[in-house]
């Protein structure tokens, strides 16, 4: 009786370990992507470019987004420039090459 229990316990542990290893092997991606998503990188670059443009124009960065114009990647920057004599801020849209 003890040998049956010990064989059963050993077989159960072996099957559990095999199942765990098989599930881990199936969970691994077959093909790993070679590069990160370029949209995220471009968005951070456009944001940094937008901050520089806003600082040069004496305004506040409202929006920075990536676009393609003429087949070239560009950053579309929206800057709010303060108005004169207490007037509303002016919205200025500036297109800058991403490079």
Helices and strands as residue ranges (DSSP letters): H 2-27, H 38-57, E 59-69, E 72-81, G 84-86, E 90-97
